[in-house]
Structure formats: C-alpha cells, structure tokens
C-alpha cells in the first residue's frame, strides 16, 4: 500500500552532472594555460595517435576518478581497452559503418549529450548557489512538510465486507479485534496498526481518506484502492520535526542548483523556435 518516495529534503539531484557537487570555489579558479602544451599520444594504432587527453577522459569515465589518481595497473588495463576500441572503430570505418543511418543517429545523439553536459557544467560553475539561496530553499521545504498521521486499517476484498465491518464498529466492536479477524493486510495481526506515516508514502485514495478524518474517527464509507477495500481509523496527527539545516545542507544545495539550472533551461525554451512533428 505504501508507495516508494524519497524522504523530504533528501532529494538527490540525479539530473545534475558531477560538477554540481564540486566546491563552488572551483568555478573561480582560472583554467590552466595549455596553449603551449605539446600534444602527447599515449599510443599509436595503425598510424593514428590516441591523445593523452582522450585517454584521461576515458580513464575518468570508467573509474569515476581523475586520471592522476589511477594506479599503474588501471592505466595499463584501460589503455589496452582503448586500443581495442580504436581497432574496432577503424575496422568499422573500413566497412563504411559510419555512414549507416542508425550509427549516424547515435553519433549525433552522443554529440548532443556531450555538448549539453559541457554547457550545463559551464552554467553551474558560473552560477554557483549562495548560502542565502540554499537557506531559503531549506526554509521553503520545511514550511511545506506535510502532516504525519498515525492510523490503523482493515483491508478486505469486497465493498460489502467492508460495509459490514463498519456496521460492527458502529455497534461498538473493537477495531483491533476486527482487524485481526478479517484484514488480509499483514498489519491485521497487529490490530491493523500502521504506525506513523507521511501521506505521500501511501496511495492517493488512502491518503485522501486519512486526511479527511479527525482524530478518533473511522471512515463511514469503504475506501477503495488497487489493494482492495479499506476501513480506516485515524488515531493521531503530528507536525514532523525537520532535520537540522547542517545535516541536509549538501542535499538542499544540490536541489537548489538543480532548480536554478531548470530555470535557465526554461528561459532557453522561451526564446527558442521549437516545432514538434509528432
């Protein structure tokens, strides 16, 4: 009956690049002057060099760490992999596979993705979130934290059975005993007790029914969900305690940056000429 939701203020900014989590100070560091650097190839395959920069990007993509942190064994193994990839790519070019419609589409998509990531990273570095923005987002999240509820329920297969249970309760029957007797939910053995929960963790019809009850009340009409028919009793409500700002600062910072980036993308869409053909 519970749906899988991320806890409030612990929303991972999955759509952001790894650059989002880099210290904001990195954005202020000047780029290294590589104009005078002489290109170095880490290997040559059939006369075609593999630049060290290409290898470093490949190494970091595989290991998730900067090339400088890779061990000698990792570098050796990954260089062999990159050489094999280069050999396969050269064989594909000889066969003209690069001219196939699907391959062209995939190359185009990869190019778009890489450029989009580069643009995103540049925007994030040049528009770091401030402490004030992060604190404001934290306060907004705390202000909208939903009420928590403590309830019990009885789950049965038919509306008629649920209505019969409601009649028994109206005649003075004990809710916990009826739950143990009739509920097909595992909570039945505990008198239907669900404990404290956030309404967002429950399916909507159930959450709406709970929110409409006052403490001590029981639903007077059965509540239908995809699991069956429920009879619900609200035991108590409370305002949840928000986590300390410092404990969730990193997550809130990522969420704030994600919203800032989304606002930037929304602005780009406003000024773009977009036509959908399907």
Order of alpha helices (4+ residues) and beta strands (2+ residues): beta-beta-alpha-alpha-alpha-alpha-beta-alpha-alpha-beta-alpha-beta-beta-alpha
